[in-house]
Amino acid sequence: MIPQDTIVAMATAPGTGAIAVIRVSGRDAISKTSEVFRPNSSKLLTQEKSHTVHLGYIMDGSRTIDQVLVTVFKGPNSYTGENVIEISCHGSPYIQQEIIQLFLRKGCRMAEAGEFTLRGFLNGKLDLSQAEAVADLIASENAASHQLALQQMRGGFSNEISKLREELLNFASLIELELDFAEEDVEFADKAQFSELLVRIQAVFKNLVDSFALGNVIKNGIPIAIVGEPNVGKSTLLNALLKEERAIVSPIPGTTRDTIEDELVIGGIGFRFIDTAGIRDTEDVVESIGIRKTHEKIEKAGLVIYLVDAFELGNSNSKLEKAQHRLESLRDSYPNKRILLVFNKVDALDDKILSDLKGELPTALYISAKENSGLEKLKDVFLELVNTGALSSGDTIISNSRHYNALIKATEEIVKVQEGLEAGLSGDLLAVDIRQVLYHLGEITGKISSDDLLGNIFSNFCIGK
C-alpha cells in the first residue's frame, strides 16, 4: 500500500550552517505549506506551477519564524512521485526545529529513514536497485565509488536485468501457453532460440557475478595490513603514506600494542591501511594480545605488506635467512593471501649492499619510509590489485551483496532450465525453474519484494532521503 499521509524531515545534515533544507512530501504537502507560508507575491502557493521557487516567510500565526525560499514540485513529476515542498531556511538549529514542529502540529508526520526514496520506489519513479544506488551515492567517499553508484542510479544495471527478464518472460509465457494445448501437441516456443537465449543469459550472469569482486572493492575499499617484526618501520610507513603523524614512532621495540587504521584514496580507490603490532616471540601479556590481533587483521586483509629492515638484514646473512623463513611461514599460514615483501630503510645501505640485495630478491620492493623514497612505486602496486578498466569503459559492475546473492541463485536456476531443455523435460517442469529465475531477477529490481525486504533496505538510509 502506498502511504497517503504527509511526511516532513530535514534533507540536510543536522547542525548549524548557512542554510538548511526541509522536505515535505505527500498529497497535502502543498496545501499544508500554504497554510504557514506568506509569499512576497499575492499568489497562493497552491496556484503556483510545478518546479518554481518562491520567496516569503514561514509564519506561526502572527509570529514570523524565518524568511525562506519554497520550491514546489507537483506529483507525479517529483522525486517521490507525490507533491513535494522543499523549504530552504537559515541554518539555525532553532529555526529548523521550529519549522518542523509547526508542520507536525499541522498534521504532518516525521519521515522514517529512507521514506522519501521508498515512496519514490512505490510510485514507480525508480526501481529497487536504483534506490539502493542513492544510498551508495550518498555514502561514496572516493571517485570510483561515486562513479559506480552514479552508473547504477542512472539505471544501467536495472535496464540490463529488466531486458533479460522480459525476454525470459516471453518464452515462459509461450511454454506455459503450450500447456493449455497439450492434447493438440502444439509448439509455440522455438526451442533453438530459447537455448540461445539461455546461453546468452548465462554469459551475462557470469560477467555480472565476476564483477562483484571489483565492485565490492570499489565500494568498501581494500584493507592492507602492514606486518613485520618490531622496529622495522611499520608505523613510519603508515605515517608516510597518510602524510601525517597517525602512529607513534619509537626506537623501543613493541611500541605498537594495538592495531591502528586509517584510510587513503589512491587513484580514486579507497585503501584502508592497518598498522599492526610487531610479530615476535614475547612473554609480555599485553604485547601478545597485540600480536594475536595482528593475525586477525591478516585474515581480513586484501593485501599484506611484510616489512623488513633492509639495513639490519643487508649486513647479516643469518638475519636475512631468518626473515625469509618467517616470510615463508607467513605464506604457508595464509596461502590465499597476497603477501608483498617490502624492504624498508634502504637509505641506510651503501649502493653495493643494496645492489646485492636486489639481485638476490628482485621481486621485492625497496623503500625508505623515513625519506619517502619508493612510496609511489608501492602505491602503483596497490592499484594493480584493482583492475578499474571495466569501470572506466562503462561496463556494468555490481557492488551490492543482495544483488550478488540474487544473481547466484538465478544462475543456479538458469542452469537447471538449460539442463532440462537438453534432457527434453516437459514444459510444465521447465516452467517451474523459469519462474524461479524470474523471481530472483525480480528481487533485484523490486518487481518481487516484501515489506521485510523493503524495511531492511530503507532502514539503512538517512532520514530526509
C-alpha positions in Angstrom: 0.0 0.0 0.0 1.3 3.4 -0.9 1.1 5.8 2.1 -1.3 8.7 1.8 -0.2 10.8 4.7 2.2 13.8 4.5 5.7 13.5 5.9 8.4 16.0 6.8 12.1 15.8 7.7 15.4 17.6 7.4 17.0 16.9 4.0 20.4 18.4 5.0 22.7 17.3 7.8 21.9 18.4 11.3 23.8 21.3 12.8 24.4 25.0 12.2 25.1 26.1 8.6 24.3 28.9 6.2 21.1 27.3 5.0 19.1 24.1 5.8 16.6 22.3 3.6 13.4 20.8 5.0 11.5 18.4 2.8 7.7 17.8 2.8 6.0 15.1 0.7 2.5 13.8 0.4 -0.9 14.6 -1.1 -1.3 17.6 1.1 2.3 18.9 1.1 1.5 22.0 -0.9 -1.8 22.9 0.9 -0.2 22.4 4.3 2.7 24.6 3.4 0.4 27.2 2.0 -1.2 27.4 5.5 2.1 28.6 7.1 3.8 30.3 4.1 3.2 34.0 3.4 4.7 34.7 -0.1 6.0 38.1 -1.1 3.7 37.8 -4.1 -0.1 37.9 -3.9 -0.5 34.5 -5.4 -1.3 31.4 -3.2 1.2 28.6 -3.2 -1.5 26.1 -4.3 -1.9 28.2 -7.5 1.8 28.2 -8.4 3.2 26.0 -11.2 5.4 23.0 -10.5 9.2 23.4 -10.3 9.0 27.0 -9.2 10.7 28.8 -6.3 9.1 31.5 -4.1 10.4 33.9 -1.6 8.4 34.6 1.6 8.0 33.9 5.3 7.1 30.9 7.4 4.5 32.1 9.9 3.3 30.5 13.1 0.1 32.5 13.4 1.2 36.1 13.6 4.8 35.1 14.6 7.4 35.1 11.9 9.8 32.2 12.1 12.1 32.8 9.1 12.4 34.2 5.7 12.6 31.3 3.3 12.6 30.0 -0.3 9.9 27.5 -1.0 10.3 25.2 -4.1 7.2 23.5 -5.4 7.2 20.1 -7.1 3.8 18.7 -8.1 3.3 15.0 -8.4 3.9 12.8 -10.3 6.9 15.0 -11.6 8.8 14.9 -8.3 11.4 12.7 -6.6 8.7 10.8 -4.6 6.0 10.9 -7.3 3.9 12.9 -4.8 3.5 16.6 -4.2 6.8 17.8 -2.7 7.8 21.0 -1.0 11.4 21.9 -0.2 11.9 24.8 2.2 15.3 26.5 2.2 15.6 28.3 5.6 18.5 29.8 7.5 20.7 27.1 9.1 20.0 27.8 12.8 19.0 24.5 14.6 16.4 26.5 16.4 14.8 27.7 13.2 14.9 24.2 11.7 13.1 22.6 14.7 10.6 25.4 14.9 9.5 24.9 11.3 9.4 21.1 11.6 7.3 21.3 14.8 5.0 23.7 13.1 4.4 21.2 10.3 3.9 18.4 12.8 1.2 20.5 14.5 -0.4 20.9 11.1 -0.9 17.1 10.8 2.4 16.0 9.1 4.3 13.1 10.4 8.1 12.8 10.8 9.6 10.8 7.9 11.2 7.5 8.7 14.7 6.6 7.4 14.7 6.4 3.6 11.0 7.1 3.4 11.2 9.7 0.6 13.1 7.3 -1.6 10.8 4.4 -0.6 7.8 6.5 -1.8 9.7 7.2 -5.0 10.1 3.4 -5.4 6.5 2.6 -4.6 5.3 5.3 -7.0 7.5 3.9 -9.8 10.0 6.8 -10.0 12.9 4.4 -9.6 13.4 0.7 -9.1 14.9 -1.0 -6.1 18.4 -1.3 -7.4 18.4 2.4 -8.3 17.0 3.3 -4.8 19.9 1.4 -3.3 22.3 3.2 -5.5 21.0 6.5 -4.0 22.3 5.4 -0.6 25.6 4.3 -2.1 25.9 7.7 -3.8 25.4 9.5 -0.5 28.0 7.2 1.2 30.6 7.4 -1.6 33.9 8.7 -0.4 36.1 8.5 -3.5 35.8 9.0 -7.2 35.4 5.3 -8.1 32.6 4.6 -5.6 30.9 7.8 -6.7 31.1 6.8 -10.4 29.9 3.3 -9.6 26.9 4.5 -7.7 26.0 7.1 -10.3 26.1 4.4 -13.1 23.7 2.2 -11.1 21.4 5.1 -10.2 21.0 6.0 -13.8 19.6 2.5 -14.4 22.2 0.8 -16.5 22.2 -2.4 -14.3 18.4 -2.2 -14.0 17.9 -1.9 -17.7 20.1 -4.9 -18.4 18.3 -7.1 -15.9 14.9 -5.9 -16.9 15.6 -6.7 -20.6 16.8 -10.2 -19.8 13.8 -10.8 -17.6 11.4 -9.6 -20.3 12.9 -11.9 -22.9 12.8 -14.8 -20.5 9.2 -14.0 -19.5 8.1 -14.0 -23.2 9.5 -17.6 -23.6 8.0 -18.6 -20.3 4.6 -17.3 -21.5 4.9 -19.3 -24.7 5.9 -22.5 -22.8 3.0 -22.1 -20.4 0.7 -21.5 -23.3 1.7 -24.8 -24.8 0.4 -26.5 -21.6 -3.1 -25.3 -22.5 -2.8 -27.0 -25.8 -1.1 -30.2 -24.6 -3.6 -32.5 -26.2 -3.2 -30.9 -29.6 0.6 -31.2 -29.4 1.1 -27.5 -30.5 4.5 -25.9 -30.1 4.7 -22.1 -29.7 8.2 -21.7 -28.3 11.2 -22.1 -30.7 13.4 -24.4 -28.6 16.5 -23.5 -30.6 16.0 -19.8 -29.9 15.2 -20.5 -26.3 18.5 -22.4 -25.9 20.4 -19.5 -27.4 18.8 -17.1 -25.0 19.7 -19.3 -22.1 23.3 -19.4 -23.2 23.4 -15.6 -23.5 21.7 -15.1 -20.1 24.3 -17.4 -18.5 27.1 -15.4 -20.0 25.6 -12.1 -18.8 25.1 -13.5 -15.3 28.7 -14.8 -15.2 30.1 -11.3 -16.1 27.9 -9.6 -13.5 28.8 -12.1 -10.8 32.5 -11.8 -11.6 32.3 -8.0 -11.5 31.3 -8.2 -7.8 34.9 -8.7 -6.7 35.8 -5.3 -8.3 32.5 -3.6 -7.2 32.9 -4.7 -3.6 36.5 -3.4 -3.6 35.4 0.0 -5.1 32.5 0.3 -2.6 34.3 -0.8 0.6 37.9 -0.2 -0.1 40.9 -2.6 0.2 42.2 -3.4 3.7 46.0 -3.6 3.7 47.8 -5.0 6.8 51.4 -3.8 7.4 53.1 -6.5 9.4 56.7 -7.4 10.3 59.0 -7.7 13.3 59.2 -4.8 15.8 61.1 -1.7 14.8 61.2 -2.4 11.0 59.3 0.9 10.4 55.6 -0.1 10.1 54.3 2.9 11.9 56.7 5.2 10.0 55.4 3.7 6.7 51.8 4.3 7.8 52.6 7.9 8.7 54.4 8.4 5.4 51.5 7.0 3.3 49.0 9.2 5.2 51.3 12.2 5.3 50.5 12.7 9.0 51.7 11.5 12.4 49.0 8.9 12.8 51.0 6.3 14.7 53.6 6.7 17.5 57.1 6.1 16.2 59.7 5.0 18.8 63.0 3.1 18.8 61.6 1.0 21.6 60.5 -2.5 20.3 56.9 -3.3 20.8 55.6 0.3 21.0 52.6 -0.6 18.8 50.4 -2.8 21.1 47.2 -2.4 19.2 46.2 -2.0 15.6 45.9 1.5 14.1 43.8 2.0 11.0 43.3 4.9 8.6 42.1 5.3 5.0 43.8 6.8 2.0 42.4 7.4 -1.5 44.9 6.4 -4.3 43.8 6.8 -7.9 40.2 7.2 -6.9 40.2 3.9 -5.0 39.9 3.7 -1.2 42.6 1.8 0.7 42.4 1.1 4.5 45.9 0.7 6.0 46.3 -1.2 9.2 49.5 -0.7 11.3 49.9 -3.8 13.5 51.9 -4.9 16.5 55.3 -6.4 15.6 55.4 -10.2 15.2 58.0 -11.8 17.5 58.2 -14.3 20.4 57.3 -12.5 23.6 56.1 -13.2 27.1 54.6 -9.8 27.6 50.9 -10.4 28.0 49.8 -7.1 26.5 52.1 -7.4 23.5 50.9 -11.0 23.0 47.3 -9.7 22.7 48.5 -7.2 20.1 50.3 -9.9 18.1 47.1 -12.0 18.2 45.2 -9.0 16.8 47.8 -8.8 14.0 47.0 -12.3 12.8 43.2 -11.4 13.0 43.9 -8.4 10.7 45.9 -10.5 8.3 42.9 -12.8 7.9 40.7 -9.9 6.9 43.3 -8.1 4.7 43.1 -7.9 0.9 46.9 -7.4 0.8 49.6 -8.0 3.4 52.8 -5.9 3.4 55.6 -7.9 5.0 58.0 -5.1 6.0 61.6 -5.9 6.9 64.6 -3.8 8.0 66.9 -3.6 4.9 69.8 -2.2 6.9 69.8 -4.9 9.5 69.3 -7.7 7.0 71.7 -6.3 4.4 74.6 -6.6 6.9 73.7 -10.1 8.2 73.2 -13.3 6.1 71.7 -15.1 9.2 69.1 -12.4 9.8 68.2 -12.4 6.1 67.6 -16.1 6.2 65.6 -15.7 9.3 63.4 -13.1 7.6 62.9 -15.3 4.6 62.0 -18.2 6.8 59.4 -16.0 8.6 58.0 -14.8 5.3 57.6 -18.4 4.0 56.0 -19.4 7.3 53.5 -16.5 6.9 52.7 -17.6 3.3 52.2 -21.1 4.5 49.8 -19.9 7.2 47.9 -17.7 4.7 48.2 -19.5 1.3 45.4 -17.5 -0.3 46.7 -14.1 0.7 48.8 -11.9 -1.5 51.9 -11.1 0.7 54.2 -8.3 -0.6 57.8 -8.3 0.6 59.0 -4.8 1.2 62.5 -3.8 2.4 62.5 -0.5 4.4 65.4 1.8 5.5 67.2 1.3 2.2 68.6 4.9 2.7 70.9 3.5 5.3 72.5 0.9 2.9 75.5 1.6 0.7 74.9 1.0 -3.0 76.9 -2.3 -3.2 74.9 -4.0 -0.4 71.6 -2.7 -1.9 72.5 -3.9 -5.3 73.4 -7.4 -4.0 70.1 -7.5 -2.0 68.1 -6.6 -5.1 70.0 -9.2 -7.1 69.1 -11.9 -4.5 65.4 -10.8 -4.1 64.4 -8.9 -7.3 60.6 -9.3 -6.8 60.7 -7.4 -3.5 60.1 -3.6 -3.2 62.7 -1.3 -1.8 61.7 1.8 0.1 62.6 4.3 2.7 59.5 5.4 4.7 61.6 7.9 6.5 62.8 9.6 3.3 59.6 9.0 1.4 61.5 7.0 -1.2 59.9 4.3 -3.3 56.4 5.1 -2.0 55.0 5.9 -5.4 56.1 2.5 -6.7 54.4 0.9 -3.7 51.2 2.8 -4.5 51.3 1.6 -8.1 51.4 -2.0 -6.8 48.3 -1.2 -4.7 46.4 0.0 -7.8 47.5 -3.1 -9.7 45.3 -5.0 -7.3 42.2 -3.2 -8.7 41.5 -3.6 -12.4 39.3 -0.5 -13.0 39.1 -0.9 -16.8 35.6 -2.1 -16.5 34.6 1.0 -14.6 36.2 3.4 -17.0 34.7 1.6 -20.0 31.2 1.9 -18.6 30.7 -1.9 -18.1 28.0 -2.9 -15.6 29.6 -3.6 -12.2 27.6 -4.8 -9.2 28.7 -3.8 -5.7 25.6 -4.8 -3.7 25.8 -8.2 -1.9 22.0 -8.6 -2.2 22.2 -8.3 -6.0 25.2 -10.7 -6.0 23.3 -13.3 -4.0 20.2 -13.0 -6.2 22.3 -13.4 -9.3 24.0 -16.5 -7.9 20.6 -18.1 -7.2 19.3 -17.0 -10.7 22.4 -18.6 -12.3 21.7 -21.9 -10.5 18.1 -21.9 -11.7 19.0 -21.0 -15.3 21.5 -23.9 -15.4 18.5 -26.2 -14.4 16.4 -24.8 -17.2 19.2 -25.4 -19.7 19.8 -29.0 -18.5 16.0 -29.6 -18.5 15.7 -28.3 -22.1 18.6 -30.5 -23.3 17.1 -33.5 -21.5 13.7 -32.9 -23.2 11.8 -32.2 -20.0 8.1 -31.3 -20.3 7.0 -27.7 -20.5 5.4 -27.7 -17.0 8.7 -28.8 -15.4 10.7 -26.2 -17.4 8.2 -23.5 -16.4 8.8 -24.1 -12.7 12.6 -23.4 -13.0 11.9 -20.4 -15.3 9.6 -18.9 -12.7 12.4 -19.2 -10.1 14.8 -17.3 -12.4 12.2 -14.6 -12.9 11.7 -14.5 -9.2 15.3 -13.9 -8.4 15.7 -11.2 -11.1 12.6 -9.5 -9.8 14.1 -9.4 -6.4 16.9 -7.2 -7.7 14.7 -4.6 -9.4 11.8 -4.8 -6.9 9.4 -6.5 -9.2 9.3 -9.0 -6.4 9.5 -7.5 -2.9 8.2 -7.9 0.6 7.7 -5.5 3.5 10.6 -7.1 5.4 12.9 -6.7 2.4 12.0 -3.1 1.9 12.2 -2.3 5.6 15.7 -3.8 5.7 16.9 -1.8 2.7 15.5 1.6 3.5 16.3 1.4 7.2 19.9 1.9 6.2 19.1 5.3 4.6 19.5 8.6 6.3 16.3 10.4 7.4 15.3 13.0 4.9 16.3 10.9 1.9 
